[in-house]
Each structure stands twice: as C-alpha cells, then as structure tokens.
C-alpha cells in the first residue's frame, strides 16, 4: 500500500512529465550557445531565457565548469549540451543541422535591426572579456551585432542572448 506522501509524489512526477512532453512538442528550431562563459548567473539566465522562448537547446562550449542550477527549474525542461572545444562545437552544429549565427563586434557583422536569420539558427555568444575566436566568427553563416550607443562596448552575455533570441522570434511573426 502506498502512503499519501508517496502517492502525491508520484502524481507530481506524472504531471511534470506530461508538462515536459507538451513543452517539447512546441520547441522552436533554434539554439543558443555560450563560448567560455565565466559567470554562473549568465549561464542560468541563458538557460532560463532559452526555456522561455522554447529553444531546442543551450550549448556551453569551453574548458570551464558550469553550474546550471542557477537556472532554477528551467534546466529540467531545456536540453543543455556541454562541449569541450571549438571542433566539438562545430561538429555538433553540423550534426544538428544548425546554421551558425555569431553575435559579435566584427567587420562582417550586420546590425541586429537589419539581420535576416537563416533557418535553424544557433546563436553563438562569446564571453564578455574575450569575445569569440576569429575562427568561429569566420565559420558563421551570419554575424550580427547589437547596436549600442553607450561608452561600454559590450553587453552582458545573457542580455545579448536574450535580445537576439527575441529578435529572431519577432522576425518570424
């Protein structure tokens, strides 16, 4: 015989699984990736925003340790892939049929306001201090920069990721 606590727990788990399956059916064909992200709150915010927009995946690339627990419960519903290096990341992008979109200050970059995104975008953001390696920028199908008018030339990684994900969704409408 099951106790009331066991019964309630089982019911909660079944409900959670039904919600997870319903959510997965509505995932959008997009991903967000962070390169050598050094701040846990950035990772947590990126995962939570990816969950909010129903992105298929969050990819974390580099040799750092990440604590995705900062994402609260979003990590329970959002696929998070952790890859060691650039080669593994580019292989993953190809295998998943993502179109790489670098979000970076670069001569090739187009303004977010004029950006036309490819199908199945994987938005790649660099760490605030070092940005993205040129080899990853060169591998991108599209390079986008977020216009800024302030004196500090970069945005927080999680903020930039949130902006591009919502811009992509707005342009789908």
Secondary structure, 3 states (H helix, E strand, C coil): CCCHHHHHHHHHHHHHHHHHHHHHHCCEEEEEEEECCCCHHHHHHHHHHHHHCCEEEEEEECCCCCCHHHHCCHHHCCEEEEECCHHHHHHHHHHCCCEEEEECCCCCCEECCCCCCCCCEEEEEEECCCECCHHHHHHCCEEEECCCCCCCCCCCHHHHHHHHHHHHHHHHC
